[in-house]
Amino acid sequence: MPSFQSRLLLVTDRHQTKGRSLISILQGVLNVGSPAIQLRARDLSATDLLELTREVQRFTSQRDSQLVVNDRIDVALSLDEVGVHLRSNSLPVNVARRLLGPQRLLGVSAHSMDEAMRAEGEGADYVVLGPVYDTPSKQAFGSPLGLSKLEEICRVVRVPIIGIGGITVDRARDVRRAGAFGVAVITAILGADDVKEATRALLDELSTVS
């Protein structure tokens, strides 16, 4: 089974880039470090998403950065070494694992202890858990879990937990200290005026917690 490698996961959203191209932002990010990239583009057709994924992979492969595509197992299987990230209401993890095989990275979004435990039991390699803090993009998933609940879940679930929701540079260390393997961000990087500096600051902060 593959292992999740980076303390930082960047979740993409082409509509939150302040008018800049996603590719140019990812180039800047990957010039600084090797965060994992979760390519999320629900509005694209399979053909367009495949082309975008292929273009992004040219950069991630140069930096040994792990790349997963949201939900689209068909797109992932069209390319080498691309994994899949499942929403909490996607295909069951064990079904996705059978389709993907044992060597591709498979992650799952979870919003509770039960969902995180189920994802682990069915074969997920990592769990993106949240929202940890209040954030507009995650309000549909209920109230923030908070650090105490995050810590409780991290004590029980053995696969890497990646905290998401309202993560900033100042909060990244607290999330790691609560037991999370790392953090996932969207606007903290995509919405930054200087994406290189934002990426560097997050990576530096995450590296301070052993």
C-alpha positions in Angstrom: 0.0 0.0 0.0 1.3 3.5 -0.8 2.0 6.0 2.0 1.0 9.6 2.1 4.3 11.5 2.1 3.8 15.3 2.5 2.7 17.3 5.5 1.0 19.7 3.2 -1.9 18.9 0.8 -3.0 21.6 -1.7 -6.6 21.1 -2.9 -7.1 23.0 -6.1 -10.0 25.2 -7.1 -9.6 27.0 -10.5 -12.2 29.6 -9.3 -10.2 30.8 -6.3 -7.0 31.8 -8.0 -7.6 35.6 -8.3 -7.7 35.3 -12.0 -4.3 33.6 -12.3 -4.0 30.3 -14.2 -4.0 27.2 -12.0 -0.9 25.9 -13.8 1.1 29.0 -13.1 0.2 28.8 -9.4 1.1 25.1 -9.2 4.5 25.8 -10.9 5.2 28.4 -8.2 4.2 26.1 -5.4 6.3 23.2 -6.7 9.3 25.5 -7.1 9.2 25.9 -3.3 8.6 22.3 -2.2 6.8 19.0 -2.9 3.3 19.2 -1.3 0.8 16.7 -2.4 -1.7 18.0 -4.9 -5.4 17.1 -4.9 -6.8 18.1 -8.3 -10.5 19.1 -7.9 -12.4 20.2 -10.9 -16.0 19.0 -10.8 -17.1 21.2 -13.6 -14.8 19.7 -16.2 -15.6 16.8 -18.6 -13.6 13.7 -18.4 -11.6 14.7 -21.5 -10.8 18.2 -20.2 -9.9 16.8 -16.7 -7.7 14.2 -18.2 -5.8 16.9 -20.2 -5.5 19.1 -17.1 -4.3 16.2 -15.0 -1.7 15.2 -17.6 -0.4 18.8 -17.6 -0.3 19.0 -13.8 1.5 15.7 -13.6 4.3 17.0 -15.8 5.2 19.3 -12.9 4.4 17.0 -9.9 6.5 14.2 -11.4 9.6 16.5 -11.5 9.2 17.2 -7.8 8.2 13.8 -6.6 4.9 15.3 -5.5 2.0 13.0 -5.1 -1.0 13.7 -7.3 -4.6 12.6 -6.7 -7.7 13.5 -8.7 -11.0 14.0 -7.1 -13.4 11.1 -7.5 -12.6 10.3 -11.2 -11.2 6.8 -11.1 -11.4 6.6 -14.8 -9.1 9.6 -15.3 -6.6 8.4 -12.7 -6.4 5.0 -14.4 -5.7 6.7 -17.7 -2.3 7.9 -16.3 0.5 6.3 -14.4 1.0 6.9 -10.7 -2.1 9.2 -10.3 -4.2 8.4 -7.2 -7.8 9.2 -6.3 -9.4 11.2 -3.5 -13.0 10.3 -2.7 -15.7 12.5 -1.2 -17.5 11.2 1.8 -20.5 10.3 -0.4 -18.5 8.8 -3.3 -18.0 5.1 -4.1 -17.2 2.9 -1.1 -13.5 2.8 -0.4 -13.3 -0.9 -0.8 -14.9 -0.7 -4.3 -12.5 2.1 -5.3 -9.5 0.1 -4.1 -10.5 -2.9 -6.1 -10.7 -0.7 -9.2 -7.4 1.1 -8.5 -5.4 -1.8 -7.3 -3.0 -1.7 -4.3 -0.3 0.6 -5.7 -2.2 3.9 -6.2 -2.8 6.4 -3.5 -6.4 6.5 -2.2 -7.7 9.1 0.1 -11.1 9.9 1.6 -12.8 12.9 3.0 -14.4 12.4 6.4 -16.3 14.6 8.8 -16.6 12.4 11.9 -15.0 9.6 13.9 -17.2 7.0 12.3 -16.5 8.1 8.8 -12.7 8.2 9.5 -12.7 4.7 11.0 -14.8 3.3 8.2 -12.4 4.8 5.6 -9.4 3.2 7.4 -11.2 -0.1 7.7 -12.0 -0.2 4.0 -8.5 0.5 2.8 -7.9 4.2 2.6 -4.3 5.3 2.7 -5.1 8.6 4.3 -8.1 10.6 5.6 -8.8 14.3 5.1 -10.7 15.3 8.1 -12.7 18.5 8.8 -13.7 21.1 9.0 -11.3 21.6 11.9 -12.1 25.4 12.0 -15.0 27.4 10.7 -14.7 28.1 7.0 -17.2 29.1 4.3 -16.2 26.3 2.0 -17.0 23.6 4.6 -20.2 24.9 6.2 -22.3 22.3 4.5 -20.5 19.7 6.5 -21.6 21.0 9.9 -20.0 22.7 12.8 -16.2 22.7 13.1 -14.7 19.7 14.8 -12.2 21.7 16.8 -8.8 20.6 18.1 -10.1 18.4 20.9 -12.2 16.2 18.6 -9.4 16.1 16.0 -7.0 14.9 18.7 -9.5 12.2 19.8 -9.9 10.9 16.2 -6.1 11.0 15.6 -5.6 8.8 18.7 -7.9 6.1 17.2 -7.3 6.2 13.5 -3.9 4.8 12.4 -3.7 6.0 8.8 -2.5 9.6 8.3 -5.1 12.3 9.2 -4.9 15.5 7.2 -6.7 18.4 8.9 -8.8 20.7 6.6 -11.0 23.7 7.1 -9.9 27.2 8.0 -6.2 26.2 8.1 -3.8 29.1 8.2 -0.1 29.3 8.8 -0.8 30.2 12.5 -3.1 27.2 12.9 -1.0 24.6 11.1 1.2 23.9 14.1 -1.8 23.5 16.4 -3.3 21.0 14.0 -0.1 19.0 13.9 0.2 19.1 17.7 -3.3 17.7 18.0 -2.0 14.6 16.2 -2.7 15.2 12.5 -0.1 14.0 10.1 -0.5 17.2 8.1 -2.9 19.9 6.8 -4.8 20.5 3.6 -5.4 24.1 2.3 -7.2 25.8 -0.5 -7.4 29.6 -0.2 -4.3 29.8 2.1 -2.2 29.2 -1.0 -4.5 29.7 -4.0 -5.8 33.0 -2.7 -2.4 34.3 -1.5 -0.8 37.3 -3.3 2.5 35.4 -3.2 1.9 31.7 -3.5 5.6 30.8 -3.2 5.8 32.7 0.2 2.5 31.2 1.4 3.7 27.7 0.5 7.1 28.2 2.1 5.5 29.6 5.3 3.2 26.6 5.6 6.0 24.0 5.0 8.3 25.8 7.5 5.6 25.8 10.1 4.7 22.2 9.6 8.3 21.1 9.8 8.7 22.6 13.3 6.5 19.9 14.9 8.2 16.5 15.1 
